């Protein structure tokens, strides 16, 4: 080995280093970590799976839908937070939508163009649907009564509006406000470009919002297994009616399955939806 050229010795040393590191980091370390996890944290290491009658029904760390074959909510079950994935709670397509608070203008479907709902319209539509399901008002600021974002595209000239379009309401819809700064508001014509105008979200007269934020927004992973206590309390009367239970009994189960903040102050109390629904089935 000593008589080999220095360039070859360096290459051989590099090969030995690769082999040693492959064994240590690719075999020894994973086996050691897996062994420790299986001994000390077996339940968590195996996915925090939840079983009933010998059958795995889910994971306490991953949310799932409680809907029928058509996607409609099943009244006897608490509903999860909305999922960000195109197909609700699809574990192969997780992740956030990356839509921010300034995403308020829809892309209306038109010949040769696929429509897209803005984040604001998604929130408005979800709030309206939850309100109908739970028997409360689904109204929110900056939402029209029809469940789309209340947004105008205004074309000003010399400091005054000359044209105003309700860009999220396709014709022949009636605009949510008849006039803006003295100008008649028009419905939007799909395919027409309104980007030259000024975007003006319009806050309505809503002073009290009955539907909690987590009922209308998806978590960052899109697979959140928890909902807020406020959202659980909102759903309790509907679940109680569907199951023939008292609201007090359902709320007691909500309290039992409420998870306290980490260390007592990090985060907020949340309710695990799967475990709560399983407890209801046990009733």
N, C-alpha and C positions, 0 to 999 in steps of 0.2 A: 504493500500500500504506500510505503514511503517513497518508492521509486516512481510512482505514478505522477504524471504532470499535475501541477497545482490546480489547473482548471477542472480536471477530472475529479480530483479530490474534493473540490468545492461542490461539484454536482452530486457526488456520492453523499456528502454530508447533508446536502439539501434533501436528497431522497430519504435518508435515514430520519431526518427531522419530520418530514411529512408523514412517514409511517408511524413514528412514535406519537405525534400529535393526533393522528387519525385514531389510533388505538385509545389514547387517553380521553380525547374529547368526543369521539364518536362511539366508543364502546364502554369504557370504564365509567366515565362521568354519567352518561344517561342511565346505565344500569344502577349505579349508586343512588342517584336521585330518585329513580323509580322505586327502588327497594325501600328507601327511607319513607317515601310518600305512601307506599302500600302498607307500611307498618304503622306510621303515625297518623296519616290522613287518608285512610283507605276510601271513605265515603266521598270526600272531596276530589281525590285523585281519579276516581272512576266516574266523575261527571255529576256528583250530587243527584243521582237518579232517585226518582220517587216511584215506589212500587205499591200496587194494590192487588191483593189476592194473587200474589206471585207473578204479576205482570207489570212491566215498566210502563208507566203512563206519562212520564215526562221528567223534567229536571227542575229542581228548585231554583236554578240559575238561569234558565232559558224560558222566555215567555212563549205562549202558544195561543191559538185562537179558540174561542168557544162559540163557534158559529155552525149553522147547518150547511147542507150541501150547496145551497145557493149563495152562501156567504152572509146570510142574515143572522144577527145575534140571537142566540138561544135564550129566551127570557128567564129560565130557571138558573142561569149561570151569571156570575159576575164577569164583565167584559174586561179584557186586557187593554193596555195602552195601545194606541195605533202603532203599526209597524212601518218602518221606512221602506222595506222591500216591496217590490211590485206585487208579489204574491205574499200575503200576510204571513209573517213569521216563517219565512223560508230561510232555513239555517244555511243554505248554500249561497244566499244573496244578501248577506247582512251589510250594514253600513249606513251612515247618515246620508241624507239627500244633498247636503252641502248648500241648501237654499237658506238665504239670510233674510233679515227683516226688510230689506229693500226690494225683495222679490214680490211685487204686488200686482204686476200686469200679466194677465193670461195671454197665451197664444191661442187664438180662436181657430178651430179646425176650418180648413178651406180646401178647395180642390188643389191637390198637389202639396198640401201642407198638413202635417199632423199637429193636432192641438196639444197644449200643455197648460195645466192649471198652476198658477202661481202658489207660493207658500201661503199667502193671505187667503186665497180662495179655498185651498185645502183646509185651512183652519176654520173658515166660515162654514164650509159644507159639513165638516165633522161636527161642529158645534150644533148645527141645525139638526143633524141626524141624532145626536145624543140627546138633545132636548126633546125631540119627538119620542124617542124610546123611553125616556125617564119621566115624561109628563111635565117638563119644566120649559122655561123659555130658553131657546138656543141663541138668542140675540147676543151680539158682541159689537163693540165699537169697530168702525171701519168695515162692517159687513152689511150687505143688503139683506132685506127680508127673504130673498130667494136663495141666500147662501153663497154668494160670490163676493169678492172684494169690492168695496165701495170706492172706486177709483175713477177719477176723471183725467182725461188728457186735454189740457187747455192750450189753445193757440192764441197767445196774446199779441196785441199790436198797440203801440203807443200807450202802454200801461194798462190797457183794458182788454178783457177777453173778447175775442171775435168769434170763437167757436169752442164748444165744449162737448166731449164725447165720453160716455160711460163705457170705457174700453173693455170691461169684463162682461158686458151684457150684449149678447149678439142680437141683432134685429131679427124678428120684430118685437123684442122685449121692450117693455116700458121702463125708461131710465128711473133709477131709485130717487132722483131729485129732478123736478121739472126744469129748474133754471139755475144757472150759476153766474153770479155777477151780472144779472140782467139778461143773460144769453140763454136761449133754449138749449137744453141738453139733448144730444142725439144718442141713439143706440149705436153700437159698433157694427160695422159691416165687415164680416170675415174676409180676410185677404187684403184689406186696406191698411196702409202703413201710417201709423199715428206717432211714430217715434220722434217727429219734429216738434211735437207738443210738450208741454210741461206736465209732469205727472203729479197729480194732486189727490192723495188719499183723503177721504171725507169722513170725519168722525161723526157718528150719529148721536142720537139723544139717549143712548143706553147708559144707565147709571149703575146698574147692578147686573153682574154676570153670574148666572147660575151654574154654568158648566165649567169645571176646573181646567186649568191649563194642560194638565197631563192627559186629559180626555181628548184633546184636539191636536197635540203635538207628539211626534215620535221621538223616542230616545235615540242617543247617538249610535248605539249598536243596532237598533231596530228590533231587539229581542228582549226588551226589558221585562222581567218577570213580576215587577211590582207596580202598584198604582198608589196614589196618595190616599190618605185616610178620607179626605174630602170626596174623592171620586167614589170610594167604596160606600161611604154614607149616602151619596146621591143614588147609588144603584140599589141600596138595601130594600126600599119599599117595593120595587118591581120584582126583585128576587123573592121577597116574602110572599107576595101575592101569587106568584107562579108556583110556589112550593107549598102553599097553604100554611105557612109559618107566621108567627108574629114578627113585626119589625124589630121588637126588642130582642127576640131570640137570634135573629140574623145579625143585629148589631153586636150582640155578645160574641158571636163567632168572629166578627170583624176584629174586635178588640183582642181576641185570643191569638189571631194570626197577624197582628201588627208587629212589625220589627222595629225596635227602637234604634235611634241613630247610633252610629259607631262611637264607642267611648262615651256615649251619652249626650254628645253635642255635635258630632260631625255628621252633617246631612239632616234629614228629617224623618219622622216615622213614616213607614210605608207598609203596604199590605201585600203579601205573596198571593197572587190570584189563584194559581194552581192548588196550593195547599188549602186555601179557603174554599174553593169549589169542591175539593175532595171531602172536606169536613162537612159541607152541606149535603153531599151524597150520603155521608155516613148517618145523617139525621133520619 
